[in-house]
Amino acid sequence: MNTTRPNFIDQLHNAWHTQNSLLCVGIDPDITKMPAPLRDMPAERAFFEFGQAIIDATAPYACSFKPQIAYFSAHHAEDALQELIAYSHKHHPHIPVILDAKRGDIGSTAAQYAIEAFERFKADAVTVNPYMGFDSVEPYLAYSDKGVIVLCRTSNPGGSDLQFLNVDINGQSKPLYQHVAHLVANQWNATGQCALVVGATFPNEIKQVRDIVGDMPLLIPGIGAQGGDLAATLAAGLNARGTGVMINSSRAIIYASNDEHFAQAAAQAAQETTIEINRLK
Amino acid sequence: MNTTRPNFIDQLHNAWHTQNSLLCVGIDPDITKMPAPLRDMPAERAFFEFGQAIIDATAPYACSFKPQIAYFSAHHAEDALQELIAYSHKHHPHIPVILDAKRGDIGSTAAQYAIEAFERFKADAVTVNPYMGFDSVEPYLAYSDKGVIVLCRTSNPGGSDLQFLNVDINGQSKPLYQHVAHLVANQWNATGQCALVVGATFPNEIKQVRDIVGDMPLLIPGIGAQGGDLAATLAAGLNARGTGVMINSSRAIIYASNDEHFAQAAAQAAQETTIEINRLK
């Protein structure tokens, strides 16, 4: 529907190899953390200029970009988000763009969110929440070229409140996040468009998910500002071919500096992270 | 923060009594279902004119309005949503407006979504998803006048995929949605700002939730187009004082007619629903 880009999973496999990178650069533009000249602009313009500079600077070191929609929506800057994704697609067409939106709603409403993500913003993939079940995810899968990245185990403190509860499945007890991994791998992923979010806070749990889902791509936040252990994360998350993961870093890269050399600092942080990932993998 | 309206829970209690209504009118503007003159307008203008007509027509029969953000976001119509909420607050100040957004993300991102809901759109309450746990809900609670309505048991077919799984809590087995009700009632609701979404598809489950949460307000979708049983829903959901619920109806009211008399038809459908609710309660 209304895209000429390859499908997301192919884009990702290509980017892992041609970029020699497993790094996903998270774009969470917070005006209070930007360099002074940007802080003084209208949010809409600052967000685009900041994002554009980050994208150009980090593109050599990234397998994907992941803008977080809340940062834009909080400040009436959806147009900047849309322009940013279009800019990335035009200037860095080989790098997929994931819209981090974590939507979840009944089918008829999910169909509207899918329009938002794929027709309005033209993202290559979107993050979604599994709490409302399969029919809340299905409308995104109707876009056969797009990726659908389901929350499984999140890296925040409250991630354990529900996801770590033991659920009873046919007499077997397992944590809810593992059941979500099973559901997605064995039922929701019939079209091969799915991936999972698994936080870096608990490398042992990444290993459990990897064992359940085979080769499925994992988006792994929680490195950097959130403090996850990179070596343990890679040991747990890589697939048999040494890929299969997007190691997300947002704040540690995009706010590496808040002076006028922020883009150069971001490039350096992205390069160092990618080198470190490749050294450890 | 930047509001002069009473707190949401007080607004709701007042509306239940002064309006003599338990009806929440869901506003899901779908351009394909609108009358011909509106269908031919730019989406932004059609959404505002449609929403304004629905709000004015149904206000005498409603205890709350609930616009669904996806319908607006899919069509670049956030400004119409913002104007609609401002219009409702100005012309029907006694009726709280719930932003149905079902957001869920880590704390720093949730803080941005809270800005979106409460500072940008100035909603009186917002729906949120519990899958990422308490720190994903906490930033909304920082707005002490606002309501935070947590998804518990949803009315869609996939609602059972996760919510109906039995979880083990201190050796006791209970469905996940009941644990969410416990968590919200006993831990997350320390400030008294919370409510729960519990679908009308399973009245027995509404009863279970009511027994867990005491007087907490329940937002109950699934009546009307989704087919829930109104009498059984009321018997299960009402609190001891004969209130405590917002019975949501969207499509059955706002698309009661798609000719030029749609607002009059919506008023009639809202009035009939309110009368039926009051007869059965």
Interface residues (C-beta under 8 A of the other chain):
Chain A: D28 Q68 A70 Y71 S73 A74 H75 H76 E78 K102 R103 G104 D105 I106 G107 S108 T109 A110 Q112 Y113 I115 E116 E119 R120 N129 P130 Y131 M132 G133 F134 D135 S136 V137 L151 T154 S155 N156 P157 G158 G159 S160 D161 L162 Q163 L165 N166 V167 D168 I169 S173 L176 H179 V180 L183
Chain B: D28 Q68 A70 Y71 S73 A74 H75 H76 E78 K102 R103 G104 D105 I106 G107 S108 T109 A110 Q112 Y113 I115 E116 E119 R120 N129 P130 Y131 M132 G133 F134 D135 S136 V137 L151 T154 S155 N156 P157 G158 G159 S160 D161 L162 Q163 L165 N166 V167 D168 I169 S173 L176 H179 V180 L183
